[in-house]
């Protein structure tokens, strides 16, 4: 999951924030 979220995070800066929250949760 982290990898899947990490990929879009690089493309979308905002996704990085949401991804971080999901990864943390």
mmCIF file of the N, C-alpha and C atoms, coordinates in Angstrom:
data_MODEL
# 
_entry.id   MODEL 
# 
loop_
_atom_site.group_PDB 
_atom_site.id 
_atom_site.type_symbol 
_atom_site.label_atom_id 
_atom_site.label_alt_id 
_atom_site.label_comp_id 
_atom_site.label_asym_id 
_atom_site.label_entity_id 
_atom_site.label_seq_id 
_atom_site.pdbx_PDB_ins_code 
_atom_site.Cartn_x 
_atom_site.Cartn_y 
_atom_site.Cartn_z 
_atom_site.occupancy 
_atom_site.B_iso_or_equiv 
_atom_site.pdbx_formal_charge 
_atom_site.auth_seq_id 
_atom_site.auth_comp_id 
_atom_site.auth_asym_id 
_atom_site.auth_atom_id 
_atom_site.pdbx_PDB_model_num 
ATOM 1  N N  . UNK A 1 1  ? 0.848  -1.204 0.000  1.00 0.00 ? 1  UNK A N  1 
ATOM 2  C CA . UNK A 1 1  ? 0.000  0.000  0.000  1.00 0.00 ? 1  UNK A CA 1 
ATOM 3  C C  . UNK A 1 1  ? 0.878  1.246  0.000  1.00 0.00 ? 1  UNK A C  1 
ATOM 4  N N  . UNK A 1 2  ? 1.867  1.231  0.837  1.00 0.00 ? 2  UNK A N  1 
ATOM 5  C CA . UNK A 1 2  ? 2.746  2.407  0.928  1.00 0.00 ? 2  UNK A CA 1 
ATOM 6  C C  . UNK A 1 2  ? 3.336  2.735  -0.433 1.00 0.00 ? 2  UNK A C  1 
ATOM 7  N N  . UNK A 1 3  ? 3.767  1.698  -1.151 1.00 0.00 ? 3  UNK A N  1 
ATOM 8  C CA . UNK A 1 3  ? 4.371  1.919  -2.469 1.00 0.00 ? 3  UNK A CA 1 
ATOM 9  C C  . UNK A 1 3  ? 3.348  2.517  -3.423 1.00 0.00 ? 3  UNK A C  1 
ATOM 10 N N  . UNK A 1 4  ? 2.129  1.963  -3.396 1.00 0.00 ? 4  UNK A N  1 
ATOM 11 C CA . UNK A 1 4  ? 1.077  2.450  -4.285 1.00 0.00 ? 4  UNK A CA 1 
ATOM 12 C C  . UNK A 1 4  ? 0.782  3.912  -3.983 1.00 0.00 ? 4  UNK A C  1 
ATOM 13 N N  . UNK A 1 5  ? 0.758  4.249  -2.699 1.00 0.00 ? 5  UNK A N  1 
ATOM 14 C CA . UNK A 1 5  ? 0.462  5.632  -2.312 1.00 0.00 ? 5  UNK A CA 1 
ATOM 15 C C  . UNK A 1 5  ? 1.659  6.524  -2.636 1.00 0.00 ? 5  UNK A C  1 
ATOM 16 N N  . UNK A 1 6  ? 2.863  5.970  -2.464 1.00 0.00 ? 6  UNK A N  1 
ATOM 17 C CA . UNK A 1 6  ? 4.079  6.749  -2.706 1.00 0.00 ? 6  UNK A CA 1 
ATOM 18 C C  . UNK A 1 6  ? 4.199  7.194  -4.160 1.00 0.00 ? 6  UNK A C  1 
ATOM 19 N N  . UNK A 1 7  ? 3.811  6.318  -5.102 1.00 0.00 ? 7  UNK A N  1 
ATOM 20 C CA . UNK A 1 7  ? 3.922  6.661  -6.522 1.00 0.00 ? 7  UNK A CA 1 
ATOM 21 C C  . UNK A 1 7  ? 3.098  7.902  -6.846 1.00 0.00 ? 7  UNK A C  1 
ATOM 22 N N  . UNK A 1 8  ? 1.788  7.907  -6.531 1.00 0.00 ? 8  UNK A N  1 
ATOM 23 C CA . UNK A 1 8  ? 0.968  9.075  -6.820 1.00 0.00 ? 8  UNK A CA 1 
ATOM 24 C C  . UNK A 1 8  ? 1.417  10.286 -6.016 1.00 0.00 ? 8  UNK A C  1 
ATOM 25 N N  . UNK A 1 9  ? 2.025  10.052 -4.860 1.00 0.00 ? 9  UNK A N  1 
ATOM 26 C CA . UNK A 1 9  ? 2.473  11.157 -4.025 1.00 0.00 ? 9  UNK A CA 1 
ATOM 27 C C  . UNK A 1 9  ? 3.476  12.010 -4.793 1.00 0.00 ? 9  UNK A C  1 
ATOM 28 N N  . UNK A 1 10 ? 4.361  11.333 -5.524 1.00 0.00 ? 10 UNK A N  1 
ATOM 29 C CA . UNK A 1 10 ? 5.381  12.064 -6.284 1.00 0.00 ? 10 UNK A CA 1 
ATOM 30 C C  . UNK A 1 10 ? 4.716  12.890 -7.385 1.00 0.00 ? 10 UNK A C  1 
ATOM 31 N N  . UNK A 1 11 ? 3.678  12.321 -7.978 1.00 0.00 ? 11 UNK A N  1 
ATOM 32 C CA . UNK A 1 11 ? 2.990  13.039 -9.059 1.00 0.00 ? 11 UNK A CA 1 
ATOM 33 C C  . UNK A 1 11 ? 2.128  14.160 -8.486 1.00 0.00 ? 11 UNK A C  1 
ATOM 34 N N  . UNK A 1 12 ? 1.444  13.862 -7.383 1.00 0.00 ? 12 UNK A N  1 
ATOM 35 C CA . UNK A 1 12 ? 0.579  14.872 -6.764 1.00 0.00 ? 12 UNK A CA 1 
ATOM 36 C C  . UNK A 1 12 ? 1.078  15.188 -5.358 1.00 0.00 ? 12 UNK A C  1 
ATOM 37 N N  . UNK A 1 13 ? 1.619  16.378 -5.159 1.00 0.00 ? 13 UNK A N  1 
ATOM 38 C CA . UNK A 1 13 ? 2.129  16.777 -3.844 1.00 0.00 ? 13 UNK A CA 1 
ATOM 39 C C  . UNK A 1 13 ? 1.062  16.639 -2.764 1.00 0.00 ? 13 UNK A C  1 
ATOM 40 N N  . UNK A 1 14 ? -0.176 16.985 -3.088 1.00 0.00 ? 14 UNK A N  1 
ATOM 41 C CA . UNK A 1 14 ? -1.245 16.910 -2.085 1.00 0.00 ? 14 UNK A CA 1 
ATOM 42 C C  . UNK A 1 14 ? -1.487 15.462 -1.685 1.00 0.00 ? 14 UNK A C  1 
ATOM 43 N N  . UNK A 1 15 ? -1.332 14.549 -2.648 1.00 0.00 ? 15 UNK A N  1 
ATOM 44 C CA . UNK A 1 15 ? -1.549 13.135 -2.356 1.00 0.00 ? 15 UNK A CA 1 
ATOM 45 C C  . UNK A 1 15 ? -0.541 12.662 -1.318 1.00 0.00 ? 15 UNK A C  1 
ATOM 46 N N  . UNK A 1 16 ? 0.641  13.256 -1.332 1.00 0.00 ? 16 UNK A N  1 
ATOM 47 C CA . UNK A 1 16 ? 1.674  12.862 -0.370 1.00 0.00 ? 16 UNK A CA 1 
ATOM 48 C C  . UNK A 1 16 ? 1.160  13.084 1.043  1.00 0.00 ? 16 UNK A C  1 
ATOM 49 N N  . UNK A 1 17 ? 0.480  14.213 1.256  1.00 0.00 ? 17 UNK A N  1 
ATOM 50 C CA . UNK A 1 17 ? -0.046 14.492 2.595  1.00 0.00 ? 17 UNK A CA 1 
ATOM 51 C C  . UNK A 1 17 ? -1.109 13.463 2.964  1.00 0.00 ? 17 UNK A C  1 
ATOM 52 N N  . UNK A 1 18 ? -2.022 13.211 2.048  1.00 0.00 ? 18 UNK A N  1 
ATOM 53 C CA . UNK A 1 18 ? -3.082 12.229 2.324  1.00 0.00 ? 18 UNK A CA 1 
ATOM 54 C C  . UNK A 1 18 ? -2.465 10.851 2.503  1.00 0.00 ? 18 UNK A C  1 
ATOM 55 N N  . UNK A 1 19 ? -1.489 10.520 1.667  1.00 0.00 ? 19 UNK A N  1 
ATOM 56 C CA . UNK A 1 19 ? -0.828 9.222  1.758  1.00 0.00 ? 19 UNK A CA 1 
ATOM 57 C C  . UNK A 1 19 ? -0.134 9.065  3.099  1.00 0.00 ? 19 UNK A C  1 
ATOM 58 N N  . UNK A 1 20 ? 0.484  10.153 3.564  1.00 0.00 ? 20 UNK A N  1 
ATOM 59 C CA . UNK A 1 20 ? 1.184  10.089 4.855  1.00 0.00 ? 20 UNK A CA 1 
ATOM 60 C C  . UNK A 1 20 ? 0.195  9.768  5.959  1.00 0.00 ? 20 UNK A C  1 
ATOM 61 N N  . UNK A 1 21 ? -0.977 10.381 5.896  1.00 0.00 ? 21 UNK A N  1 
ATOM 62 C CA . UNK A 1 21 ? -1.998 10.142 6.925  1.00 0.00 ? 21 UNK A CA 1 
ATOM 63 C C  . UNK A 1 21 ? -2.451 8.692  6.872  1.00 0.00 ? 21 UNK A C  1 
ATOM 64 N N  . UNK A 1 22 ? -2.649 8.171  5.651  1.00 0.00 ? 22 UNK A N  1 
ATOM 65 C CA . UNK A 1 22 ? -3.104 6.782  5.509  1.00 0.00 ? 22 UNK A CA 1 
ATOM 66 C C  . UNK A 1 22 ? -2.009 5.837  6.010  1.00 0.00 ? 22 UNK A C  1 
ATOM 67 N N  . UNK A 1 23 ? -0.752 6.149  5.644  1.00 0.00 ? 23 UNK A N  1 
ATOM 68 C CA . UNK A 1 23 ? 0.356  5.290  6.066  1.00 0.00 ? 23 UNK A CA 1 
ATOM 69 C C  . UNK A 1 23 ? 0.473  5.311  7.583  1.00 0.00 ? 23 UNK A C  1 
ATOM 70 N N  . UNK A 1 24 ? 0.318  6.495  8.162  1.00 0.00 ? 24 UNK A N  1 
ATOM 71 C CA . UNK A 1 24 ? 0.430  6.622  9.613  1.00 0.00 ? 24 UNK A CA 1 
ATOM 72 C C  . UNK A 1 24 ? -0.716 5.887  10.284 1.00 0.00 ? 24 UNK A C  1 
ATOM 73 N N  . UNK A 1 25 ? -1.917 6.034  9.704  1.00 0.00 ? 25 UNK A N  1 
ATOM 74 C CA . UNK A 1 25 ? -3.080 5.378  10.297 1.00 0.00 ? 25 UNK A CA 1 
ATOM 75 C C  . UNK A 1 25 ? -2.911 3.879  10.092 1.00 0.00 ? 25 UNK A C  1 
# 
